[in-house]
Amino acid sequence: MKQRLLSIAIAFLGLLPLLTGTETAAVGTSVQEKAAILVQRESLQSVREAKPELDSVAFMAFLADNTPDLLEEWKRRCAEEPETALAYLNLLVDHYEHISAVQKDNPAEYERLLEQQRTESRARQLARQIQLLPEQIRTAPADKAEVLTHKLDTAREELKKLLQDSFDEAQARQLFDLNRLESEVRDLRRLVEERATNRQFILEQRFQVLTGESWRQPPAKK
């Protein structure tokens, strides 16, 4: 796939000496865009061939709705790191199939996972903004720098709240699971204690089921 991409790029670059100025820039952009689209199409086609049961339209819609940053990362790889595009797409497909399987068995858990995906995606987007904005502020004119500084402060506060809410939700879920497990342990302990109390009766019943005879104690030795 990478070799084919290079061949197309070379073919388009062969036209560049015939063009000048804005024409050259326009063709250069066209080469990059067409090459990236080619990688996208070939990656998707490879996935379809490997997994014909996959609804690729629903899969791409899922990414756009719930993890748009991962979709953009795949597109970036198609344009800048084409050799990694297919492997990255396969990881996204595997994750999508896992969540889709949960939907059939546990709709409530599926909705929770979807919300978790959206939260994590938004957190990654905010973190990216926080990393990039300081350099933009440093090089921007004063009036624009003020706007960007406000945007940076807002992103920081939103990310903090997002992390706090996510932590609290995870903590509440873990406490719920812990209480459920403790209840199951109490029930199991009660069952074990009841079996210990009724040991002889249980043994006699089992013996009778297996043999059809009643349990008889051996005669006492003289």
N, C-alpha and C positions, 0 to 999 in steps of 0.2 A: 504494500500500500504506500509506503514512504517513497519507494522508487518511482511508482506511478505518479505520485504527487510532484516529485522533482521533474519528471519528464514534461508534465503540463506547464509547470512554472517556466522551464527553459524555453518551451515553445512560445509562450507569451513574451518572455524577455527578449526573444529574437526580434520582436517588432519594435522594441524601444528605440534603437538607433534611428528609426524612420520618423520618430515623433519628437516634439520639443515642448517645453514649458508645461502648461496645465495638462496637455494631452498625455505627456509622459506620467505625470502624477496620477491621472485618472486611470490609465492602464495598469499602473502599479497596484492601485487599490483593487482593481478588478481581478488581477491575478491572485492577490491574497484572499479575496472573498470567494472566488471560484474554487481555489484550492481547499479552503476551509469547508465549503459546502460539499465538495467531493469527499472529503474525509468523513464528514457527518453521514452522508448517504452510505458510504461503504461500511462504516461502523454499524449503522442500523441494519443494513442488509446482512451483515455477518451474524448479528444477534438474532435476526428473524430466521436465518437458516439453522442456527443452533437450537433455537427455541421457537418452533413454528406456532406453538400454542399461545405465545405472548401477544397481547393486544398492544401493539406499539403506540397507537394513538392514545389509548388510555394511560399508558406508561408515561408518555411525554406530558400529557395533561396533569398527571399526578405530580411530576417534578415541577411544572410551572406553578401549580397551586400551592404546593407544600414545601418544596425545597428549591426555590428559584436560583439560589446562589450555587447549588450543585449543578444545575442545568447550565448556568453561565460558565462554571468551571470546565465542564465538558466541552462547551463550544470554544472556550479559550484554548484548551488542549488541541482541539481539532485544527485551530489556526496556528498555534505556536509550538506544540509538542505532539505532532500527529502520530508518532510511534507509541504514545501512551493512551491515545483516545479510546481505542477499543477495550483495553483492559479496564479503564476507568468506567466506561459505560457498562461493562459486565458487572462491576461491583454495584452500580446503581440498580441494575436489573435484579440482581440477587436480593438486594434489600427490599425492592418493590414487591417481589414475589413472596418474601417472608411476611411482610405486612398484609398483603392480599390474602394469604392463607389464614391469618389471624381473623380477618373480617368474617370469614365463613363460620368459624367456631365460636368467636367471642366478639360480637359487635361493639360492646362497651369498651373492651380493651383496644379494639381497633381505633375507636374514636380518641382514646387516650394517647395512643401511639401517633396518630395524626397530629394532635395538638402538640405533642412533644417534638415532632419533626418541624413544625412551624416555629416553635419557640427556639429550637437549636439553630434553625436557618436564620432567623432574625438576629440572634445573638452573634452569629458569624458575620453577618452583614454589618452590624454595629461595630464589632471589633475591627473590621477592615476599615471602616470610616475613621475610627479613632486612631488607627495606625497611619493613615494617609493624610488626614487633615492638617496636622502640625506643619508638615512641609509645604502644603498649599498655602497655609496662613503666612508662613515665613516669606514666601515669594510674591504674595498678592499685594495689590495696592491697599492703602489704608481703609478705604470704604468697604472693599470686598473682604478684607481681612477681618473686619468687625463682624460681618455676616457669617463668615466661616467659623469664627471663634464661637459665636452663639450656636452654630450648628454642632460644633465639637462638644460644647458643654451639654447640649440637649442629648446628643448621642451617648455621652458618658452616663447621664442620669437615667436614660431609658435602659441602658444595658445593666446598670446596677439594680434597677427595679425588676428587670426581667430575670436576673440571676437570683434575686431574693425570692421572687414568686416561684421560680422553678425549684429552688431549694425547699421552700415550705411545702410545695405540692409533693415532692419526693419524700420528705420527712413524714407527712401525713399518711402517705401510701405505705411507707415502711411500718409505721405504727399500727396501721390497720392490719397488715400482713402478720405482724408480731402478735397482735391480740388474737387473730384467727388461729395461729399456730399454737399459742398457749391454751386456747380452748380445746383444740384437738388433742394436745398432750394431756390435759385434765381428763378428757373423755377416755383416752387410752389407758391412763393410770387407773381410773375407776373400773374399767373393764378387767384389767389385770388383777386388781384386788378382789373383784367379784369371782373371778375364776379360781383364785387361790382359796377363797372361802368355800367354794363349792367343788373343790378338787375331787373328793371321793364320789360325789354324785355324777360328775362329768365322766370320770373313769368308768363307773358302772354302766352309764348310758352308752358309752362308746363300745364297751365290751359286748353288751347285749346286741347292738346293731351289727357288729362284726360276726358274732357267733350264734346269735339266736338264743343264747343261754343267759341266765342271770348270773351275776357276779357272786360267787360263793367264797367265803373266807375259808382258808384251809383249817382243818381241825387242829385244835391246840395240842401241842406235844405234851405227852405225859412224862 
